[in-house]
Amino acid sequence: MNDFNNTLKIKVQDFVPKHIFECGQCFRWNKVEDKYIGIAGGKVVSVYMADEQTLVLGNCTQEDFDGFWHDYFDLSRDYSQIKAELSKDDIMKEAIKFGSGIRLLKQDFNEVLISFIISANNRIPRIMKSVETLSALYGKKIFEKYFSFPSLNILAGLTVDDINLCKAGFRCKYISNTSQTVSEGHFGSCKVNSHDCVQIREKLLELSGVGPKVADCIMLFSGNDYSSFPTDVWVKRVMEELYFKREASLKEITKFAHNYWGEYAGFAQQYLFYYARENGIGK
């Protein structure tokens, strides 16, 4: 595709595409041959590493990179410092070594909101398919087969039957209700990305289809709260196996994560999640 021949090379540290795009934080990145192709911010880009420190972006100008992708890939953050802060024990050291190239993407709040409502009790391939179908049906065409994620105003105007075409099952009603609620000004003066984490999370928990784990995912993957530690039944088993060596409640695990890893608990969760999933831990 000619559009992807417009390439830009950037020097980076702590950046491994497989780790970033397959750690469970995003649903619009697909591996195509030796590259990952992703859609974000109404843009399409291809990504691969020419060597350990050279990121190659296709369909990307310097203006695109400076204005969007640099922040989206969280390239201003020193991940070596975060790794050093988190490396308090051999378990985390091993998890960090395994997923050394993970970076937390700064994703659009509304897209993350709907995507993680779809993620509840769902598998990643099915989540990706539903998000892609929703975008193809109701998003704006960028070019060829690539579509932006639909706005909440668009989703709010659809019937549940319209949304059902994305095959997200019982979650389609949640998508409809939440899109309408947010479009009608649910967050009010509480602006996302304002770092008022407590208030944003409280408002999220009032939305249809958003429980504590989904709320934590939204806060973490939209870049609002890096201390969030999303915990479900599977993460609970992982933490019990690796750290507690006994049964523990979700509340106990969350408290431990916040006390032990503090402001970097969200980064810790992603290193552990990727390490555990890829190695069959907690299953």
LOLO-474886 format. One line per 5 residues: number of its first residue (from 1); for each residue z, x, y of N, C-alpha, C. Coordinates in steps of 0.001 Angstrom, whole numbers. Each point is the difference from the previous one (the first is absolute). Layout:
N
NUM) Z X Y Z X Y Z X Y | ...
END
This chain:
283
1) 0 849 -1194 0 -849 1194 0 883 1242 | -961 -198 879 -162 874 1157 1212 -6 916 | 660 -1166 105 1145 -105 905 1106 970 -356 | 125 347 -1303 1069 885 -428 -376 1477 134 | -1197 254 476 -404 1388 232 547 544 1315
6) 465 -895 849 596 406 1271 1431 460 -275 | 161 1299 -308 1290 491 -475 759 806 1046 | 1309 17 -197 892 756 870 982 748 -881 | 202 1290 265 939 803 -774 1255 265 824 | 1156 -234 -633 1288 133 672 932 849 -865
11) 708 930 610 1004 774 -710 1287 -811 -122 | 507 -110 -1211 1206 -796 -241 949 740 -937 | 1235 -457 -24 1015 478 -939 532 -1211 -768 | 468 211 -1217 662 -1059 -775 -860 -1267 -65 | -1235 153 -436 -931 -1137 -44 -796 68 -1300
16) 323 -905 -935 -747 -112 -1250 -455 -1451 -129 | -1300 -288 127 -472 -1387 -10 504 -830 -1173 | -21 540 -1202 458 -759 -1174 1454 -424 170 | 837 897 476 1413 -318 200 175 -1100 1054 | -755 101 1072 131 -942 1112 -490 -1395 -376
21) -1180 -52 -603 -652 -1284 -218 359 -654 -1333 | 727 720 -864 367 -570 -1291 1515 -51 -213 | 750 68 1099 1463 -51 -118 544 -1403 217 | -877 -998 172 438 -1379 94 186 -551 1394 | -328 775 1029 253 -451 1368 -1174 -755 623
26) -1195 88 -587 -1184 -578 630 -939 -582 -1059 | -874 -909 434 -843 -720 -951 -1483 -14 362 | -384 752 1028 -1405 -30 407 -670 1363 -77 | 514 828 -881 -594 1312 -247 -450 73 -1453 | -1257 351 -211 -574 70 -1341 -619 1366 -258
31) 194 509 -1185 -602 1278 -381 -1452 -234 -407 | -907 700 656 -1429 -79 -292 -494 1430 -221 | -238 322 -1269 -369 1371 -389 1108 954 440 | -302 951 880 1018 994 378 671 -327 1329 | -230 -1214 519 547 -377 1299 814 -1284 -124
36) 816 -244 1019 647 -1295 168 -625 -659 1221 | -347 -1276 -135 -557 -749 1120 1003 -1077 381 | 333 -44 1285 1007 -940 458 -424 -758 1233 | 659 -1141 206 -267 -862 1146 1321 -231 727 | 15 285 1293 1198 -227 817 -418 -53 1460
41) 684 -826 763 -284 -68 1430 -1426 -381 332 | -643 -771 -879 -1388 -380 230 -978 1136 -188 | 444 1063 -675 -844 1172 -242 -61 304 -1494 | -1068 674 -405 -162 450 -1381 -135 1509 25 | 694 671 -909 -57 1455 -27 48 475 -1450
46) -639 1132 -263 148 652 -1304 834 1254 200 | 754 354 -1028 950 1109 97 -66 868 -1245 | -45 1309 196 205 928 -1109 468 1334 573 | 542 851 -863 467 1321 425 -1017 1053 -421 | -512 752 986 -919 1093 -309 759 1166 -618
51) 1243 182 428 933 944 -607 1397 -512 296 | 1025 737 -342 1369 -506 115 408 -366 1419 | -690 543 1005 395 -264 1381 -1113 -590 863 | -1124 -368 -608 -1117 -519 781 -345 -1422 -423 | 340 -943 869 -297 -1409 -215 -1377 -301 571
56) -848 -640 -815 -1344 -369 445 -81 -1515 95 | -295 -491 1201 -106 -1431 265 -1462 -367 209 | -503 -941 -777 -1360 -475 168 -35 -1280 811 | -1084 -205 754 -133 -1148 893 1101 20 1064 | 254 1188 528 1112 167 947 -385 989 1092
61) 140 -426 1252 -210 887 1135 1333 579 446 | -45 988 850 1234 561 549 770 -1067 763 | -730 -874 685 638 -1090 742 712 -967 -949 | -649 -332 -1125 630 -865 -1007 1281 640 -532 | -87 1287 -285 1140 711 -556 1164 39 992
66) -300 406 1228 1053 103 1013 593 -1356 343 | -857 -1029 32 450 -1311 437 633 -851 -1080 | -269 326 -1276 538 -850 -1055 503 758 -1217 | -867 783 -652 344 564 -1314 1136 1011 50 | 104 753 1088 1090 976 122 1355 -689 -130
71) 172 -1112 708 1258 -739 -58 136 -732 -1326 | -1082 -581 -492 25 -743 -1265 459 887 -1149 | -463 1246 -38 392 936 -1054 1317 718 304 | 639 -351 1110 1313 551 348 -37 1527 102 | -1056 514 623 -220 1447 5 855 757 1018
76) 719 -717 839 890 686 936 1347 365 -635 | 259 -568 -1184 1301 196 -643 8 1246 -876 | 1096 750 45 173 1204 -812 614 -395 -1342 | -859 -152 -1008 485 -428 -1311 736 1116 -744 | -251 1244 338 747 1083 -635 1474 -86 383
81) 265 -428 1222 1384 -165 452 667 -1168 -727 | -745 -1098 -199 536 -1161 -722 310 381 -1449 | -898 739 -625 214 431 -1387 1252 860 -115 | 184 872 970 1186 859 -8 1274 -836 136 | -26 -1009 885 1156 -872 204 326 -801 -1262
86) -1047 -427 -720 202 -846 -1178 367 775 -1258 | -289 1281 -23 178 793 -1228 1462 353 -249 | 804 -1032 -251 1435 179 -202 360 168 -1468 | -926 -323 -888 300 53 -1429 -1278 292 -768 | 144 342 -1259 -1152 383 -822 -947 -1171 -256
91) 534 -1203 -46 -849 -1179 -226 -994 -163 1140 | 516 13 1228 -884 -168 1149 -931 1194 178 | 500 1187 -295 -867 1180 90 -1203 -142 -924 | 227 -515 -1205 -1086 -192 -962 -943 -1097 461 | 542 -1087 545 -826 -1100 499 -865 451 1170
96) 567 788 892 -746 510 1148 -1097 963 -451 | 320 839 -956 -1005 924 -534 -1166 -763 -609 | 312 -1092 -698 -1034 -798 -674 -886 -729 1008 | 596 -553 1051 -760 -750 1011 4 704 1336 | -209 1299 -10 161 830 1197 -899 -388 1166
101) -1113 -674 -297 -949 -341 1059 113 -1405 531 | 1101 -697 -314 188 -1361 513 253 30 1503 | -669 -897 707 301 -294 1397 92 -1519 131 | 895 -475 824 127 -1441 205 -980 -438 1085 | -911 -871 -383 -1010 -498 924 622 -973 999
106) -465 42 1240 458 -959 1011 -1005 -1153 33 | 297 -1018 -785 -940 -1093 -195 280 -1170 949 | -1033 -811 189 110 -1169 869 1060 -960 -526 | 882 -429 867 1135 -827 -394 -442 -1290 -689 | -952 -718 597 -420 -1283 -559 -696 155 -1349
111) -799 1045 -143 -658 240 -1286 1021 353 -1077 | 976 821 358 1053 358 -950 819 -1230 -379 | 277 -845 978 754 -1235 -236 -670 -844 -1087 | -1277 -280 157 -704 -854 -959 -200 736 -1327 | -336 1284 60 -248 772 -1225 1226 65 -887
116) 1179 155 599 1208 110 -824 561 -1362 -399 | -405 -1063 673 265 -1334 -542 -808 -167 -1287 | -1233 457 12 -851 -49 -1193 565 892 -1105 | 689 1063 364 476 983 -982 1162 -497 -857 | 677 -1053 442 1205 -451 -712 -313 -367 -1446
121) 705 645 -941 -189 -246 -1441 -1467 102 -398 | -669 1020 508 -1435 153 -216 -309 1457 -316 | -1158 235 -597 -428 1365 -329 -984 513 1047 | 25 1315 216 -790 593 1079 -1489 -340 -87 | -670 91 -1160 -1434 -360 -34 -268 -1437 444
126) 880 -919 -368 -170 -1408 398 287 -185 1485 | 988 729 510 294 -64 1437 -1218 470 790 | -548 1126 -412 -1166 570 687 -1178 -970 -24 | -216 -643 -1128 -1104 -954 -124 201 -1194 914 | 1215 -520 60 282 -1146 867 -173 352 1471
131) 511 1163 400 -122 438 1395 -1466 213 360 | -755 598 -909 -1420 252 242 -774 -1309 121 | 295 -960 -871 -687 -1294 33 323 -762 1282 | 1271 29 384 415 -658 1240 -756 588 1200 | -163 1323 -1 -705 682 1083 -1492 -333 -4
136) -612 8 -1186 -1433 -288 -110 -319 -1431 430 | 906 -923 -307 -233 -1407 328 269 -321 1470 | 1058 593 560 465 -455 1309 150 1105 1048 | -255 1251 -385 57 1088 964 -1336 192 698 | -44 964 909 -1247 319 708 -735 1112 -742
141) -1315 -153 -123 -796 1011 -671 -83 1252 869 | 327 1143 -592 -91 1273 718 -1395 573 -212 | -371 190 -1234 -1387 228 -412 -97 -91 -1511 | -1196 -329 -453 -265 -173 -1420 1080 -836 -675 | 695 550 -991 973 -775 -777 1428 160 509
146) 164 532 1193 1332 290 522 398 -1007 1082 | 1203 -578 -181 486 -1034 904 1415 329 462 | 277 -342 1247 1363 177 513 910 -1078 -579 | 1297 244 58 958 -1005 -454 15 -1139 1012 | 13 -1258 -465 -33 -1130 946 1262 -89 846
151) -167 -466 1229 1155 -182 877 859 -1155 -501 | 1258 -2 405 886 -1094 -406 -438 -1327 618 | -644 62 1158 -523 -1237 598 -1077 -621 -880 | -849 843 -579 -1031 -484 -916 643 -594 -1244 | 950 731 -587 668 -473 -1216 769 -1292 265
156) 576 -100 1188 786 -1196 342 -873 -1247 61 | -1278 170 276 -911 -1133 108 -614 -422 -1320 | 327 717 -1079 -562 -313 -1308 901 -961 -770 | -589 -718 -934 796 -814 -908 499 888 -1134 | 987 -480 -732 489 749 -1163 -1122 151 -1024
161) -867 -1008 -114 -1143 95 -918 -944 1116 415 | -200 174 1304 -834 1110 491 595 1333 -430 | 1305 126 187 686 1256 -324 31 222 -1507 | 49 -1066 -758 25 93 -1466 -1194 767 -565 | -1069 103 776 -1190 713 -472 283 1481 -235
166) 1082 522 596 361 1403 -225 815 177 -1278 | 312 -1107 -665 669 5 -1300 1357 713 27 | 766 -328 1025 1354 551 90 1036 -968 -538 | -439 -1074 -627 906 -924 -659 962 -697 946 | 1269 -93 -444 1019 -708 780 219 622 1371
171) -433 1243 176 207 701 1269 -913 -538 1110 | -1067 -726 -374 -947 -507 997 675 -956 984 | 924 -801 -505 738 -905 883 867 803 967 | 590 1085 -501 798 862 874 -864 617 1099 | -1200 442 -369 -924 599 973 -319 -1008 1098
176) -295 -1217 -413 -324 -1056 964 1170 -290 924 | 1171 -234 -580 1180 -346 805 389 1120 955 | 11 1235 -510 421 1130 830 -1007 281 1113 | -1280 -92 -308 -1033 217 1029 159 -1005 1133 | 259 -1252 -349 196 -1021 1019 1253 263 818
181) 1079 353 -687 1277 227 683 -89 1163 989 | -595 1111 -433 -111 1176 873 -970 -280 1149 | -1104 -675 -299 -986 -318 1035 580 -895 1080 | 984 -794 -379 646 -906 959 1106 682 805 | 159 1323 -167 947 753 817 1358 203 -617
186) 42 99 -1337 1271 141 -708 835 1178 496 | -648 1115 303 755 1191 401 440 -55 1465 | -602 -892 775 418 -191 1379 51 1289 787 | 1135 252 644 159 1211 807 289 1235 -847 | 190 -224 -1303 247 1114 -929 -1355 588 -388
191) -354 1092 607 -1326 590 -223 53 1021 -1132 | -953 -117 -930 -58 982 -1070 -359 1349 592 | 386 1058 -706 -155 1373 468 877 278 1224 | 1023 -821 192 906 201 1137 1241 780 -406 | 106 308 -1304 1130 734 -567 1298 -818 5
196) -116 -1290 271 1163 -878 -137 16 -484 -1445 | 335 925 -905 -182 -222 -1433 786 -1181 -540 | 1240 -141 413 858 -1066 -527 -588 -1361 336 | -415 -179 1242 -532 -1291 432 -1334 -306 -677 | -860 991 -104 -1298 -218 -655 209 -398 -1454
201) 879 713 -701 242 -297 -1415 590 -1398 -167 | 915 -379 873 585 -1344 -73 -1065 -1069 175 | -922 223 924 -1077 -964 221 -957 -33 -1185 | -231 1145 -624 -860 40 -1182 587 -849 -1127 | 1301 84 -194 653 -714 -1093 -28 -1514 185
206) -364 -457 1182 -140 -1434 245 -1375 -519 -421 | -914 921 -299 -1382 -390 -305 -185 -375 -1460 | -920 -892 -246 -322 -452 -1350 -550 1155 -829 | 591 230 -1171 -481 1041 -904 550 1380 266 | 921 120 958 565 1315 345 1473 40 -394
211) 292 761 -1068 1371 263 -392 397 1394 442 | 1200 463 -372 477 1316 447 -926 1162 -351 | -534 41 -1234 -856 1111 -401 -1304 7 790 | -626 -1168 138 -1252 -94 757 247 349 1463 | 1117 -468 556 329 323 1393 143 1505 187
216) 672 666 -943 159 1455 88 -1343 716 -93 | -892 -491 -866 -1341 591 -104 -754 -137 1319 | 68 -1175 606 -684 -238 1274 552 922 1078 | 1310 117 73 623 856 1009 -395 1459 -196 | -12 445 -1255 -298 1398 -296 -1467 332 220
221) -889 -819 -549 -1419 349 -10 -743 -376 1283 | 699 -676 915 -568 -217 1331 542 1026 990 | 870 881 -487 550 1045 854 1124 -462 903 | 622 -1143 -327 1083 -502 835 1362 563 -373 | 211 284 -1285 1326 476 -422 -131 904 -1220
226) 99 1308 223 -154 961 -1089 1276 163 -823 | 1042 -707 373 1209 18 -824 -3 -1133 -1030 | -1007 -872 58 -99 -1094 -974 -192 569 -1399 | 670 -607 -969 -78 443 -1393 -324 -1216 -872 | -1292 -377 -83 -370 -1187 -783 470 112 -1446
231) 732 -1014 -452 582 37 -1342 -280 -1308 -731 | -682 106 -1128 -184 -1155 -883 595 351 -1362 | -274 -810 -988 585 216 -1324 -430 1347 -581 | -1262 363 206 -490 1261 -564 614 1208 707 | 46 -19 1338 643 1094 745 1477 82 -388
236) 614 -1155 -224 1399 -43 -454 152 790 -1306 | -902 -228 -961 72 718 -1281 -215 1495 195 | -902 360 879 -264 1413 285 1246 668 565 | 641 -645 971 1194 567 617 1148 73 -995 | 109 -994 -869 1050 23 -1025 -227 1152 -971
241) -1246 229 -371 -314 1065 -957 148 1388 614 | -450 148 1233 -16 1330 608 1308 375 698 | 653 -982 642 1163 331 815 1322 -595 -479 | 6 -1263 -319 1279 -645 -297 470 219 -1438 | -943 123 -929 320 149 -1429 798 -1199 -526
246) -161 -1145 672 669 -1242 -380 -681 -1134 745 | 378 -1226 -316 -532 -1135 743 572 -9 1416 | -852 -386 948 438 -75 1397 -677 -1198 658 | 666 -594 963 -569 -1154 700 -1018 470 1047 | -886 -901 409 -977 333 1045 718 410 1283
251) 1071 -696 310 766 315 1206 594 1397 -84 | 502 357 -1175 607 1322 -196 -1048 1096 133 | -1189 -259 -540 -1085 990 67 -461 194 1438 | -159 -1099 721 -425 84 1396 1021 763 846 | 1270 -292 -228 1064 696 740 -20 1491 -313
256) -157 345 -1274 -78 1403 -396 -1160 700 706 | -1178 -643 -16 -1194 601 605 207 275 1486 | 578 -967 691 208 159 1441 1043 1079 297 | 1043 55 -816 1041 1012 218 -476 1399 -374 | -773 89 -1073 -401 1298 -553 -1206 595 727
261) -993 -835 289 -1235 503 623 -157 -400 1461 | 854 -908 464 25 -348 1413 -1328 -463 563 | -388 586 1124 -1220 -426 694 -1267 291 -804 | 117 825 -1041 -1169 339 -816 -24 -738 -1337 | 791 -1069 -132 74 -731 -1273 -1359 -547 -430
266) -812 -426 954 -1321 -524 -333 -913 1050 -596 | 79 1210 517 -789 1100 -565 496 313 -1411 | 1311 -1 -166 593 246 -1326 -491 -1042 -995 | -59 -1254 425 -439 -1064 -895 -1432 232 -473 | -854 455 899 -1396 202 -386 -176 1185 -945
271) 727 1089 241 -59 1129 -942 495 -429 -1373 | 1113 -735 -41 564 -448 -1279 -891 -1030 -684 | -525 -954 774 -844 -1057 -547 -1233 595 -670 | -661 911 697 -1229 598 -539 306 852 -1234 | 1033 797 93 407 867 -1117 366 -825 -1229
276) 793 -1046 203 459 -828 -1120 -1149 -778 -625 | -861 -575 832 -1109 -798 -536 -976 846 -801 | -327 1159 533 -982 865 -660 549 626 -1288 | 1331 52 -114 613 629 -1173 722 -999 -914 | -198 -1290 247 560 -1025 -867 1503 -116 24
281) 617 387 1091 1460 -53 122 419 -1419 394 | 1038 -523 -631 526 -1311 335 -708 -1169 -644 | -948 282 -881 -759 -1086 -651 632 -389 -1332
END
